[in-house]
Protein backbone atom coordinates (compact mmCIF):
# COMPACT_ATOMS: atom_id res chain seq x y z
CA UNK A 1 0.00 0.00 0.00
CA UNK A 2 1.45 3.36 -1.06
CA UNK A 3 0.05 5.17 2.01
CA UNK A 4 1.69 2.69 4.36
CA UNK A 5 5.04 2.92 2.58
CA UNK A 6 4.95 6.72 2.69
CA UNK A 7 4.14 6.79 6.41
CA UNK A 8 6.91 4.30 7.19
CA UNK A 9 9.40 6.48 5.28
CA UNK A 10 8.32 9.80 6.81
CA UNK A 11 8.28 8.36 10.32
CA UNK A 12 12.03 7.76 10.17
CA UNK A 13 12.88 11.34 9.13
CA UNK A 14 13.95 13.74 11.93
CA UNK A 15 11.26 16.31 12.59
CA UNK A 16 13.52 19.26 11.73
CA UNK A 17 14.09 17.81 8.25
CA UNK A 18 10.60 16.68 7.43
CA UNK A 19 8.47 18.21 4.67
CA UNK A 20 5.41 19.43 6.59
CA UNK A 21 3.37 19.90 3.41
CA UNK A 22 3.93 16.26 2.45
CA UNK A 23 3.09 15.17 6.00
CA UNK A 24 -0.15 17.14 5.94
CA UNK A 25 -1.21 15.47 2.68
CA UNK A 26 -0.38 12.01 4.02
CA UNK A 27 -2.12 12.64 7.35
CA UNK A 28 -5.23 13.86 5.52
CA UNK A 29 -5.28 10.61 3.50
CA UNK A 30 -4.79 8.57 6.67
CA UNK A 31 -7.60 10.31 8.54
CA UNK A 32 -9.97 9.96 5.59
CA UNK A 33 -9.31 6.21 5.43
CA UNK A 34 -9.77 5.92 9.21
CA UNK A 35 -13.02 7.90 9.03
CA UNK A 36 -14.34 5.49 6.40
CA UNK A 37 -13.24 2.40 8.30
CA UNK A 38 -11.06 1.32 5.39
CA UNK A 39 -8.07 0.91 7.71
CA UNK A 40 -7.91 0.27 11.46
CA UNK A 41 -5.37 0.53 14.24
CA UNK A 42 -5.96 -3.15 14.99
CA UNK A 43 -7.64 -5.99 13.03
CA UNK A 44 -8.94 -9.43 13.91
CA UNK A 45 -6.80 -11.76 11.77
CA UNK A 46 -6.09 -15.49 12.02
CA UNK A 47 -8.25 -15.87 15.14
CA UNK A 48 -6.51 -13.09 17.10
CA UNK A 49 -6.21 -9.32 17.29
CA UNK A 50 -3.21 -7.81 15.53
CA UNK A 51 -1.86 -4.25 15.83
CA UNK A 52 -1.37 -2.28 12.61
CA UNK A 53 1.77 -0.45 13.68
CA UNK A 54 1.99 1.65 10.52
CA UNK A 55 -1.41 3.21 11.27
CA UNK A 56 -0.24 4.17 14.76
CA UNK A 57 2.94 5.57 13.24
CA UNK A 58 0.82 7.75 10.97
CA UNK A 59 -1.15 9.11 13.94
CA UNK A 60 2.05 9.81 15.87
CA UNK A 61 3.46 11.50 12.78
CA UNK A 62 0.46 13.82 12.78
CA UNK A 63 1.14 14.81 16.40
CA UNK A 64 4.88 15.20 15.83
CA UNK A 65 4.63 17.40 12.74
CA UNK A 66 1.61 19.44 13.77
CA UNK A 67 1.78 23.00 15.06
CA UNK A 68 -0.55 24.58 17.60
CA UNK A 69 -3.32 26.70 16.11
CA UNK A 70 -6.75 28.02 16.96
CA UNK A 71 -9.78 26.29 15.48
CA UNK A 72 -12.45 28.98 15.61
CA UNK A 73 -16.04 27.93 16.09
CA UNK A 74 -18.57 30.51 17.17
CA UNK A 75 -18.81 33.07 19.97
CA UNK A 76 -19.08 30.27 22.52
CA UNK A 77 -16.93 27.42 21.26
CA UNK A 78 -13.39 27.38 19.92
CA UNK A 79 -10.39 25.18 20.67
CA UNK A 80 -6.62 25.00 20.32
CA UNK A 81 -4.87 21.92 18.95
CA UNK A 82 -2.25 20.73 16.48
CA UNK A 83 -3.13 21.86 12.95
CA UNK A 84 -3.05 18.21 11.88
CA UNK A 85 -5.82 17.39 14.37
CA UNK A 86 -9.30 18.67 13.67
CA UNK A 87 -12.81 17.71 14.74
CA UNK A 88 -14.66 15.26 12.54
CA UNK A 89 -17.73 16.59 10.76
CA UNK A 90 -20.82 14.45 10.09
CA UNK A 91 -23.82 14.63 7.80
CA UNK A 92 -27.28 13.28 8.61
CA UNK A 93 -27.09 10.60 5.90
CA UNK A 94 -24.25 8.91 7.78
CA UNK A 95 -26.83 7.78 10.33
CA UNK A 96 -24.85 8.75 13.46
CA UNK A 97 -26.84 10.32 16.30
CA UNK A 98 -24.82 12.87 18.28
CA UNK A 99 -27.06 14.43 20.91
CA UNK A 100 -26.24 18.11 21.57
CA UNK A 101 -24.35 19.06 24.69
CA UNK A 102 -20.60 18.97 24.16
CA UNK A 103 -19.69 15.66 22.50
CA UNK A 104 -16.67 15.60 20.19
CA UNK A 105 -15.22 13.09 17.72
CA UNK A 106 -11.67 13.79 16.63
CA UNK A 107 -10.99 13.57 12.90
CA UNK A 108 -9.61 10.13 12.08
CA UNK A 109 -12.09 8.02 14.09
CA UNK A 110 -14.61 5.63 12.54
CA UNK A 111 -18.20 5.97 13.79
CA UNK A 112 -20.58 3.50 12.14
CA UNK A 113 -24.22 3.92 11.23
CA UNK A 114 -26.56 3.63 14.19
CA UNK A 115 -24.05 4.76 16.82
CA UNK A 116 -25.53 7.02 19.52
CA UNK A 117 -23.39 9.50 21.46
CA UNK A 118 -24.90 11.13 24.54
CA UNK A 119 -23.48 14.40 25.85
CA UNK A 120 -20.81 14.99 26.83
CA UNK A 121 -18.68 12.21 25.38
CA UNK A 122 -15.42 12.07 23.47
CA UNK A 123 -13.87 9.77 20.86
CA UNK A 124 -10.17 10.15 20.06
CA UNK A 125 -8.29 9.66 16.79
CA UNK A 126 -7.76 6.10 15.59
CA UNK A 127 -10.77 4.73 17.47
CA UNK A 128 -13.26 2.42 15.73
CA UNK A 129 -16.89 2.20 16.90
CA UNK A 130 -19.13 -0.25 15.07
CA UNK A 131 -22.87 -0.27 14.31
CA UNK A 132 -25.53 0.17 16.96
CA UNK A 133 -23.18 1.02 19.83
CA UNK A 134 -24.15 3.48 22.57
CA UNK A 135 -21.58 5.89 23.99
CA UNK A 136 -23.32 7.32 27.05
CA UNK A 137 -22.79 10.59 28.91
CA UNK A 138 -19.29 11.35 30.23
CA UNK A 139 -17.88 8.31 28.40
CA UNK A 140 -14.42 8.55 26.84
CA UNK A 141 -13.06 6.37 24.04
CA UNK A 142 -9.28 6.60 23.82
CA UNK A 143 -7.05 6.74 20.76
CA UNK A 144 -7.00 3.53 18.68
CA UNK A 145 -9.56 1.72 20.91
CA UNK A 146 -11.67 -0.76 18.94
CA UNK A 147 -15.34 -1.19 19.90
CA UNK A 148 -17.64 -3.70 18.21
CA UNK A 149 -21.32 -3.82 17.29
CA UNK A 150 -24.17 -3.23 19.75
CA UNK A 151 -21.86 -2.40 22.66
CA UNK A 152 -23.27 -0.31 25.50
CA UNK A 153 -20.76 2.01 27.18
CA UNK A 154 -22.71 3.32 30.16
CA UNK A 155 -22.28 6.72 31.79
CA UNK A 156 -18.72 7.70 32.81
CA UNK A 157 -17.10 4.65 31.18
CA UNK A 158 -13.47 5.17 30.20
CA UNK A 159 -11.97 3.07 27.41
CA UNK A 160 -8.22 3.63 27.49
CA UNK A 161 -6.22 4.50 24.42
CA UNK A 162 -2.79 3.21 23.49
CA UNK A 163 -0.63 5.04 20.95
CA UNK A 164 2.75 4.25 22.46
CA UNK A 165 4.64 1.99 22.44
CA UNK A 166 3.69 1.57 18.79
CA UNK A 167 3.41 -2.21 18.97
CA UNK A 168 1.14 -2.19 22.03
CA UNK A 169 -2.40 -3.49 21.65
CA UNK A 170 -5.18 -0.93 22.12
CA UNK A 171 -8.22 -1.77 24.22
CA UNK A 172 -10.56 -4.11 22.32
CA UNK A 173 -14.28 -4.42 23.11
CA UNK A 174 -15.95 -7.06 20.94
CA UNK A 175 -19.62 -7.30 19.83
CA UNK A 176 -22.58 -7.23 22.23
CA UNK A 177 -20.60 -6.31 25.35
CA UNK A 178 -22.38 -4.43 28.13
CA UNK A 179 -20.20 -2.09 30.22
CA UNK A 180 -21.75 -0.68 33.38
CA UNK A 181 -21.38 2.85 34.70
CA UNK A 182 -18.07 4.20 35.99
CA UNK A 183 -16.01 1.34 34.55
CA UNK A 184 -12.45 1.77 33.34
CA UNK A 185 -10.84 -0.57 30.81
CA UNK A 186 -7.17 0.09 30.09
CA UNK A 187 -3.77 -1.15 28.92
CA UNK A 188 -4.78 -3.24 25.94
CA UNK A 189 -7.39 -5.36 27.71
CA UNK A 190 -9.49 -7.48 25.33
CA UNK A 191 -13.14 -8.02 26.29
CA UNK A 192 -14.64 -10.87 24.26
CA UNK A 193 -18.17 -11.03 22.83
CA UNK A 194 -21.24 -10.78 25.06
CA UNK A 195 -19.29 -10.17 28.25
CA UNK A 196 -20.91 -8.04 30.95
CA UNK A 197 -18.70 -5.66 32.94
CA UNK A 198 -20.50 -4.64 36.13
CA UNK A 199 -20.68 -1.06 37.35
CA UNK A 200 -17.46 0.27 38.82
CA UNK A 201 -15.18 -2.48 37.53
CA UNK A 202 -11.65 -1.46 36.55
CA UNK A 203 -9.60 -3.71 34.24
CA UNK A 204 -5.89 -3.12 33.69
CA UNK A 205 -2.95 -5.14 32.48
CA UNK A 206 -1.48 -5.33 35.96
CA UNK A 207 -4.61 -6.57 37.70
CA UNK A 208 -5.51 -10.31 37.82
CA UNK A 209 -9.11 -11.36 37.22
CA UNK A 210 -10.43 -14.29 39.27
CA UNK A 211 -12.88 -16.67 37.56
CA UNK A 212 -15.00 -18.37 40.24
CA UNK A 213 -16.78 -20.55 37.68
CA UNK A 214 -13.75 -22.00 35.92
CA UNK A 215 -11.40 -21.62 38.89
CA UNK A 216 -8.91 -19.73 36.75
CA UNK A 217 -6.92 -16.52 37.02
CA UNK A 218 -6.54 -14.28 33.96
CA UNK A 219 -3.79 -11.69 33.71
CA UNK A 220 -1.54 -9.97 31.21
CA UNK A 221 1.83 -11.53 30.54
CA UNK A 222 4.81 -10.57 28.44
CA UNK A 223 3.32 -12.31 25.40
CA UNK A 224 -0.45 -11.92 25.86
CA UNK A 225 -3.06 -9.38 26.87
CA UNK A 226 -5.54 -9.57 29.70
CA UNK A 227 -8.51 -11.29 28.03
CA UNK A 228 -12.01 -11.37 29.52
CA UNK A 229 -13.68 -14.56 28.20
CA UNK A 230 -16.79 -14.54 26.03
CA UNK A 231 -20.00 -14.17 28.01
CA UNK A 232 -18.22 -13.56 31.34
CA UNK A 233 -20.02 -11.48 33.97
CA UNK A 234 -17.40 -9.43 35.84
CA UNK A 235 -18.08 -7.59 39.10
CA UNK A 236 -15.95 -5.62 41.54
CA UNK A 237 -14.59 -7.82 44.33
CA UNK A 238 -11.73 -7.91 46.80
CA UNK A 239 -9.06 -10.31 48.06
CA UNK A 240 -7.15 -10.54 51.29
CA UNK A 241 -3.61 -9.25 51.59
CA UNK A 242 -1.25 -11.87 53.01
CA UNK A 243 0.82 -9.52 55.10
CA UNK A 244 0.93 -9.48 58.92
CA UNK A 245 0.09 -5.77 59.11
CA UNK A 246 -2.73 -6.17 56.55
CA UNK A 247 -4.13 -9.19 58.37
CA UNK A 248 -3.93 -7.39 61.71
CA UNK A 249 -5.95 -4.52 60.29
CA UNK A 250 -8.24 -6.73 58.18
CA UNK A 251 -7.15 -5.08 54.93
CA UNK A 252 -8.07 -6.30 51.47
CA UNK A 253 -7.44 -5.08 47.93
CA UNK A 254 -9.77 -4.53 45.00
CA UNK A 255 -9.91 -7.21 42.31
CA UNK A 256 -12.29 -8.00 39.43
CA UNK A 257 -14.18 -11.30 39.81
CA UNK A 258 -16.09 -13.37 37.24
CA UNK A 259 -19.11 -14.62 39.19
CA UNK A 260 -21.01 -16.32 36.34
CA UNK A 261 -21.38 -16.58 32.58
CA UNK A 262 -24.13 -14.90 30.65
CA UNK A 263 -27.53 -16.60 30.73
CA UNK A 264 -31.18 -15.71 30.02
CA UNK A 265 -31.49 -13.81 33.29
CA UNK A 266 -28.41 -11.73 32.44
CA UNK A 267 -29.77 -11.02 28.96
CA UNK A 268 -33.01 -9.66 30.44
CA UNK A 269 -31.18 -7.40 32.92
CA UNK A 270 -28.95 -5.94 30.19
CA UNK A 271 -31.67 -5.62 27.53
CA UNK A 272 -31.47 -2.22 25.89
CA UNK A 273 -34.53 -0.22 25.01
CA UNK A 274 -34.42 0.03 21.23
CA UNK A 275 -36.91 2.90 21.17
CA UNK A 276 -34.21 5.12 22.72
CA UNK A 277 -31.92 4.61 19.75
N, C-alpha and C positions, 0 to 999 in steps of 0.2 A: 504494500500500500504506500503510495507516494506521501500521503500525510504523515504516516508513521515514520518513514525514512527521514523526512524533513525535520520532524520533532526530535528524533534521535540525534541528528546532526547538530541542530541548534542548541540542544541541551548541553553539549560538550564545549560550547564556545564561551569564553569568559564574558561576563556581562558588559565589561567596558569595551568589548570589541564586537558586540553583537549588533546586527542591523535591526533596529527597532521597527522599522516599517515592514520588514519581512516577518518579524515575529508577530506583529499585529495581524497581518493577513493570515498567518498560520493559526493563530489563536482563534480568530473569527471562524475559520473553517472547522476547527476542533469543537468550538461551542455549538455551532450549527448542527454538527453531527451528533453531539451529546443531546441537544434539545430534541432531536428527532428520534433518539433511541437507536440510531444506526451503529453507534459504538458505545461501550460501557467500560467503567473502571474495573469491573470484574464480571466474568461470565461463568455459567455452569457448563463445564465441558468434561467429558469422560467420567461422569458420575461424581464430580467434585467441583468446588468453586476455585477458579483460577484468577489471579490478579493480572490485569493488563497494564504492565508497568509503563508502557509508552504513553498511555492516556494520562496517567498520573504525572509523568514527566512534562507533558504538554500543559497541564494545569499549573504545575510549579513554574514552568517557563513563563506563563502569563503573570504570575505574581512577581517573579524575579525581574522581568523586563518592564513591568508597568510603572507608571508614575502617578503620584497622588493628584487628583483633580476633583473639582466640584461637579456633581451631577444635579443640575437644578431641576426642581419639580414645579411646585407652585409656591404661594405665599406661606404655606404651612410646612410642606415637606421638601427637603433636599438632603443630599448625603454626600459624603466624601470618601472616595475609594480609589484604588488603582484604575487607571484609564483603560486597562484591559478587562476590567470586571464591572459589568453593568447589571441591571435588573432585567430579568426576562419579561417580555411582553407577551400577552395572550390575546387571542380573538375568541369570540363566543363559539365559533364552529369547531374549536378544538375540544369542546365538551368538558372543560375543567371548571369547577365551581370554586371560586375564591371569594369567600364572604368578606365584606368590607370591615376594616378595623385594624389594619397594620400588618397584614401578612406580606411576606416578600419571598420570591423565588429568584435566586441568583441566576444570571445567564449561564447556560451550560449545564442545566439540570433537566432531566426528562420527567415530565409529568403527564401520565397517560389519561386518556378519556375516562370520565367518570370519577376522577379523584376529587375529593372535597377537602378544602383547607379552611378551618375555622380560625378566627382571629384571636390574638395574634399568633402566627406561626411562621417558621422560617425554614427554607430548604437551601442548602449550600451547593456550590458548583460540584459537578461530577456525580451528584446523587441521581438515583433512578427510582421512580415511584410508579408502580404498575396499576392497572385498571381497578377501579372500584375501591381504592384505599381511602381511608379517612385519616387526615392529619388534624387532630383536635387542637383546641386552644392552648397556647403556651407550649406547644410541642416544637422540638427542634430536630431537624434531620441534617446530620453533619456531612461534610464533603466526602463524596464517593460512596456513601452508604447505599445499599441496594435493598429495596423494599418491594415485595411481591404483590400479587393480586389480592384484593379483598382483605387487606390488613387493616386492623383498627389500632391506631396510635392514640390512646386516650389523653386527656388533658395533662399537660406538664411532662409528657414523655420526652426523654432525650435519647436520640440515637447518635452515638458518637461517630465522628468522622476520622478517617486516617489518610493523610496525604504522605506523611513521612514516618518511617523509612519507606522508600518507593515500593519495595517488594512486599510491604505489610498488607494483610487482608483487611479490607474495610468491614464494617458491621454488615451482616447479611440477615435479612428477615424474609423468610420464604412465604409462600401463599397461605392465606387463611389463618394467619397468626393473630391472636388477640392480645394486646398489651395494655395492662391496666394503668390507671393514673399514677403519676409521679414515679414511673419506672425509669431506670437508666441502663442502657445497654451499650457497652464500650469495648474497645481494644480488640476489634476483629471477631467478636463473638458471632457465631452462626446459630440462628434459631430456625429449626426445621419446621416443615409444614404443620399447620393446625395446632401448634403449641399454644398454650395459654400462660401468659406471664402475669401473675397476680399483682395487685396494686402495691407499689412501694418496693418492688424487687429491683435490686441492682446486680447486674451481671458484668464482670470484668475478667480479663485474662488471668489475673492473679488470685481469683476467688474460686475455690472448689464448689461444685454443686453436688449435693447428696441425693441419690435416687433411692427412696425408701421401697419402691416397688421392685426394682431389679437389684437392689443391694449393690449399687455401683457408685463410684465417685467419678465425676467428669471434671477435667481441668485442662487448661492450656499447657502444652509442652513445647519444647524447642522445635518440633516438626509438625505440630497440629494445633488447630484453634480449639477454644472452648466451644463445644457443640451441644446444644439443647436438643434432645431427641424429638422426633416427630410425635405430635400429640401429647407431649408432656405438659402437666399442669404444675407450674412452679410458684411457690409462695415464699414469703420471707420467714426464715427460721433463725435458730441460733444453736451454737454448740459450746460445750464447756471448754474452758481453757485449763490445760493440765500444767498448772504452775502453782506452787504452794501459796503464794500471795493471792492469786486469782481464786483458788479454791477456798481460802480463808474468807475471802470477801464475796464468795458466790458470784464471780464474774463469768460472763459468757460473751461470745462474739457473734456478730451477725453472719448468717450463711444462707444461701438460697437452697431450698429443699423441693424435690419433686415428690408430691404426695400421692399422685394418681396419674392415670393417662386418660385422655379425653374420652367421654362416653356421652350417651344421650342427655343425661342430666347437665353435663357441662355445656353441650351444644345449646340447650334451652337458655341457660344463664348467660351465655355470650351472644345470643341471637341479636342481630342488629336490626333496627327498625328501618326498613327500606324506604318508607315514605319520607324519611328525613334526608334522603340523598338526592 
